[in-house]
Amino acid sequence: MSRPAIAHIRLDAFRHNYRIAKQSHGGKALAVIKANAYGHGAIQCAQAIENEADGFAVAAIEEALQLREARITAPILLLEGFFEAAELPVIVANDFWIVIHHLWQVEVLLETALAKPLNVWLKLDSGMHRVGLSPADYSEAYSRLSQHVNVAKLVLMTHFANADNLNSDHTQQQVAVFQETITGMGKLSAALCETSLANSAGILSWPQAQGNWSRPGIMLYGASPVSERLTGQALRAVMQLTSRIISIRKIAKGESTGYGSIFTAERDTKVGVVACGYADGYPRSATTGTPIAVDGQMTRLIGRVSMDMLFVDLTDIPNAEIGSQVELWGDQVSANEVAQSAGTIAYELFCNVKRVQFKYSDVG
């Protein structure tokens, strides 16, 4: 026997979502599987779509090497590029692609003798102001890189800060900065360079901001970053986080339960204790009323989430018993709704899942 908290990872759903992302964008798509595929298992997810993915994107070389060790041969882009010159021979040997986002990386790349040239994605800071070359530096960096023996191909890229906000014009402003910067490069841009602008929110919401390559992330895992708009085909939840009821008790109206006694029953209440807590990745900040499903019936979280357990209201589920299955998020319970209740985002929920059993399935 083992503890019943399980993260069910449906690889067929991951494949389905990748196909939606690529179809919605219309160009090539790098599947973003950084941070262990947002907590879902990078190797397993990569293997599920390797035969059809245009490539993958990870944060850094450690993540990319794990994929190569698992015999993933598709292109892999390092979204943070390299951190020191010593990484470059390893990058060359493993055929990794790199993002260049700072002038020091330009200098190091051009000064290092390489066995063969690299594919470089040159990142423009078009308004997010996190990483990326300024428009003033971008043209010169492109000129130097495009003429150097160490560079096989250049892709021009940027990243959106507010593509998930359909009421903001910031994305349109960023697109304008990107296009003006490239146009200002004149002959250097050569109109032959491929471009990459759209993350998941960009794919779903900004058709004028697509580029040749997309970089879908959260939508691959079944959570839409844009609540107001969905694709024509529904995304499927890849992770279903479940556990079981391990204890049941009844408390009278006016009694409280759990740490801090933050929940006080407004009626006689049947309370179920679930084997899942914040040590498993369920957010401690989730509040009473957060949706939970028990044996397929919707109910709510009550009280404070503890390290190993949480409480659910079973008052209106009379047949619930010890051993009843609980879905924390997945098919019935939206991870976005849980995240909203907890004051966070689905990205963080997925990345925080740990200690639970991971079970992978693929029905084709």
C-alpha positions in Angstrom: 0.0 0.0 0.0 1.1 3.6 -0.5 -0.2 7.1 0.1 -3.1 7.8 -2.3 -2.0 11.2 -3.5 -1.3 10.8 -7.2 -0.5 13.1 -10.2 -1.9 11.4 -13.2 -0.1 12.7 -16.3 -2.0 12.0 -19.6 0.5 12.2 -22.4 -2.2 11.9 -25.0 -3.6 15.1 -23.7 -0.2 16.7 -24.0 0.1 15.6 -27.6 -3.4 16.9 -28.3 -2.6 20.3 -26.8 0.6 20.6 -28.8 -1.3 20.0 -32.0 -3.8 22.7 -31.1 -1.0 25.1 -30.4 0.7 24.4 -33.7 -2.6 24.6 -35.7 -3.7 27.8 -34.0 -0.3 29.4 -34.7 0.1 28.1 -38.2 3.8 27.9 -38.2 6.5 26.0 -36.4 6.2 25.4 -32.6 8.9 24.9 -30.0 7.3 23.0 -27.0 8.4 24.8 -23.8 9.2 22.0 -21.3 11.4 24.0 -18.9 11.1 23.4 -15.2 10.6 19.7 -15.8 7.8 20.4 -18.2 6.1 22.7 -15.7 6.2 19.9 -13.1 4.8 17.2 -15.5 8.0 15.4 -16.4 10.2 16.8 -19.2 11.5 13.5 -20.5 8.1 11.8 -20.7 6.5 14.9 -22.3 9.3 15.2 -24.9 9.1 11.5 -25.7 5.3 11.8 -26.2 5.6 14.4 -29.1 9.2 13.9 -30.3 8.0 12.5 -33.6 6.0 15.6 -34.5 7.5 18.4 -32.4 9.5 21.1 -34.3 11.7 21.3 -31.2 11.8 22.0 -27.5 12.7 25.0 -25.3 14.2 24.8 -21.8 15.7 27.3 -19.5 19.3 26.2 -19.4 21.8 23.6 -20.3 21.2 21.3 -17.4 17.7 20.7 -18.5 18.7 20.2 -22.1 21.4 17.7 -21.2 18.8 15.6 -19.4 16.8 15.4 -22.6 19.8 14.4 -24.7 20.7 11.7 -22.2 17.2 10.4 -22.7 18.0 10.2 -26.4 15.8 13.1 -27.4 17.4 14.2 -30.7 15.0 17.1 -31.7 16.3 20.7 -31.6 16.5 22.2 -28.1 16.6 25.9 -27.5 18.3 27.3 -24.3 16.0 30.2 -23.4 18.6 31.8 -21.1 21.4 31.1 -23.5 24.7 30.3 -21.9 26.1 31.6 -18.6 29.8 31.2 -19.3 32.1 30.5 -22.2 32.9 27.0 -20.9 29.4 25.9 -21.8 29.8 26.6 -25.5 31.8 23.4 -26.5 29.0 21.4 -24.7 26.4 23.4 -26.6 28.1 22.7 -29.9 28.6 19.0 -29.1 24.9 18.5 -28.3 23.5 20.7 -31.2 21.7 23.0 -28.8 20.3 26.3 -30.1 20.9 29.4 -27.9 19.2 32.6 -27.1 21.4 35.7 -27.0 19.9 38.3 -24.8 22.8 40.4 -23.6 25.9 42.1 -25.2 28.3 40.1 -23.1 27.0 36.9 -24.7 27.6 38.4 -28.1 31.2 39.2 -27.2 31.9 35.8 -25.7 30.3 33.9 -28.7 32.3 35.9 -31.2 35.6 35.5 -29.3 35.3 31.7 -28.8 36.7 29.2 -31.3 33.9 26.7 -32.0 34.0 23.3 -33.8 30.9 24.3 -35.8 28.5 27.3 -36.0 25.4 27.6 -33.8 21.8 28.5 -34.4 21.2 31.7 -32.5 17.9 33.3 -31.5 18.6 37.0 -30.9 16.3 38.5 -28.3 15.0 42.0 -28.4 13.7 43.8 -25.3 10.6 45.2 -26.9 9.0 46.3 -23.6 9.1 43.6 -21.0 12.4 44.9 -19.6 13.5 41.6 -18.2 16.2 40.3 -20.6 16.9 41.2 -24.3 18.9 43.7 -26.2 17.7 47.2 -26.4 16.5 48.4 -29.8 19.6 50.6 -30.0 21.9 47.6 -29.6 19.9 45.1 -31.6 20.9 46.1 -35.2 24.7 46.2 -34.4 24.5 42.8 -32.6 22.6 41.3 -35.6 25.2 42.7 -38.0 28.1 41.3 -36.1 26.5 37.9 -35.5 25.2 37.4 -39.1 28.6 37.9 -40.6 30.5 35.6 -38.1 31.7 32.0 -38.7 30.3 31.0 -35.3 26.7 31.6 -36.4 24.9 29.3 -38.7 21.4 30.9 -38.5 19.7 33.7 -36.8 16.1 33.9 -35.6 14.8 37.2 -34.3 12.7 37.0 -31.2 11.0 38.9 -28.4 8.8 38.0 -25.5 5.4 39.5 -24.4 4.8 40.9 -20.9 1.0 41.3 -21.1 -0.4 39.0 -23.8 -2.8 37.5 -21.3 -4.4 40.8 -20.8 -6.8 41.4 -23.7 -7.7 44.9 -22.5 -4.1 46.1 -22.6 -2.5 47.6 -25.7 1.0 46.7 -24.4 1.3 43.7 -26.7 0.5 45.8 -29.8 3.1 48.3 -28.6 5.7 45.5 -28.3 4.9 44.2 -31.7 5.3 47.7 -33.1 8.7 48.1 -31.4 9.8 44.7 -32.8 8.7 45.5 -36.3 10.2 49.0 -36.3 13.5 47.7 -35.0 13.8 45.0 -37.7 12.7 47.5 -40.4 15.3 49.9 -39.1 18.0 47.3 -39.7 17.5 47.8 -43.4 19.5 45.4 -45.6 20.8 43.6 -42.6 17.5 42.0 -41.8 17.4 40.7 -45.3 13.8 39.6 -44.8 15.1 36.1 -44.7 15.4 35.8 -40.9 12.7 33.8 -39.2 10.9 35.4 -36.2 9.4 34.3 -33.0 7.0 36.3 -30.9 4.1 34.3 -29.5 3.9 32.4 -26.2 0.7 30.6 -25.3 -1.2 33.9 -24.7 0.1 35.3 -27.9 -1.0 32.2 -29.9 -4.5 32.4 -28.4 -5.1 36.1 -28.5 -2.9 38.0 -30.8 -3.0 36.7 -34.4 -1.1 39.8 -35.6 1.9 38.7 -33.4 2.7 35.2 -34.5 6.0 35.1 -36.4 7.4 32.0 -38.0 8.0 30.2 -34.7 5.7 30.0 -31.6 6.8 29.0 -28.1 3.7 27.4 -26.5 4.1 26.7 -22.8 1.2 26.6 -20.3 -1.4 25.7 -23.0 0.5 22.5 -23.6 -0.5 21.4 -20.1 -4.2 22.2 -20.6 -4.4 25.6 -18.7 -5.4 28.6 -20.8 -3.5 31.8 -19.8 -6.4 33.8 -21.3 -9.7 33.2 -19.5 -11.7 35.3 -21.9 -10.7 33.4 -25.0 -10.2 29.8 -25.8 -9.2 28.0 -29.0 -11.8 26.4 -31.2 -10.9 23.0 -29.8 -10.8 22.6 -26.0 -7.5 22.1 -24.3 -7.2 19.0 -22.2 -5.9 18.9 -18.7 -2.7 16.9 -18.7 -2.3 16.6 -14.9 -5.1 15.2 -12.8 -4.1 15.5 -9.1 -6.1 13.1 -7.0 -6.2 11.6 -3.5 -8.7 9.9 -1.2 -10.7 10.6 1.9 -8.9 9.1 4.9 -11.1 10.3 7.7 -14.7 11.6 8.2 -16.2 13.4 11.1 -19.2 15.5 11.8 -19.1 18.9 13.5 -22.0 20.8 14.8 -23.0 24.3 13.8 -20.6 26.8 15.4 -17.7 24.3 15.7 -14.4 24.8 13.9 -11.9 22.6 12.3 -8.2 22.7 11.4 -5.3 25.0 12.3 -6.3 28.4 13.3 -9.9 27.4 13.4 -10.5 29.6 10.4 -13.5 27.6 9.3 -16.6 27.7 11.6 -19.5 25.6 10.5 -22.7 27.5 9.6 -24.7 24.3 9.8 -24.1 20.7 11.0 -21.3 19.7 8.6 -19.8 16.4 7.4 -16.1 16.9 7.0 -13.7 14.7 5.0 -10.0 14.7 5.5 -8.0 14.3 2.3 -4.4 12.9 2.1 -2.9 15.9 0.3 -1.4 19.1 1.6 1.0 21.9 0.9 4.0 19.5 1.1 2.4 17.8 -1.9 2.0 21.1 -3.8 -1.6 22.0 -3.0 -1.5 25.7 -2.2 -1.7 26.6 1.5 -3.2 29.9 0.5 -6.3 28.3 -1.0 -9.4 29.6 0.7 -12.6 28.0 1.9 -14.8 27.6 -1.2 -12.1 26.5 -3.5 -13.7 23.8 -5.8 -12.9 20.1 -5.2 -14.6 17.0 -6.6 -15.4 14.0 -4.5 -16.5 10.8 -6.3 -17.4 13.0 -9.3 -19.5 15.5 -7.3 -18.4 19.1 -6.9 -17.9 20.4 -3.4 -15.5 22.8 -1.7 -12.4 23.1 0.4 -13.0 24.2 4.0 -10.5 25.4 6.6 -6.8 25.8 6.4 -4.6 23.5 4.2 -2.0 21.7 6.4 1.3 20.1 5.4 -0.2 16.6 4.7 -3.9 17.0 4.7 -6.8 19.2 3.8 -10.6 19.3 4.5 -13.6 19.0 2.2 -17.2 19.6 2.8 -19.1 16.3 2.4 -22.4 17.5 3.8 -24.2 17.3 0.4 -22.4 14.1 -0.7 -24.1 11.6 1.6 -22.5 8.5 0.0 -18.9 9.8 0.4 -16.9 7.5 2.6 -13.4 6.7 3.6 -11.6 5.8 0.4 -13.7 8.1 -1.8 -11.7 9.6 -4.6 -11.0 13.3 -4.6 -9.9 15.4 -7.5 -7.9 18.5 -6.5 -7.6 19.6 -10.1 -7.8 18.0 -13.5 -10.9 17.1 -15.5 -13.7 18.5 -13.3 -11.8 21.0 -11.2 -10.0 23.7 -13.2 -6.4 24.4 -12.1 -7.0 28.0 -13.1 -9.9 28.2 -10.6 -7.8 26.6 -7.8 -5.0 29.0 -8.6 -7.3 32.0 -8.6 -8.6 31.0 -5.2 -5.1 30.7 -3.9 -4.0 34.1 -5.3 -1.5 32.5 -7.8 -1.4 31.0 -11.3 -1.7 27.5 -12.7 2.0 27.6 -13.7 2.9 27.7 -10.0 0.5 24.9 -9.0 1.9 22.5 -11.5 5.6 23.3 -10.8 5.0 22.8 -7.0 3.6 19.3 -7.2 6.0 16.9 -5.4 6.1 13.9 -3.1 3.0 12.5 -4.7 3.1 9.4 -7.0 3.5 10.3 -10.7 1.6 7.9 -13.0 1.9 8.3 -16.8 -0.6 7.1 -19.3 -0.8 7.4 -23.1 -3.9 6.1 -24.9 -2.5 7.1 -28.3 
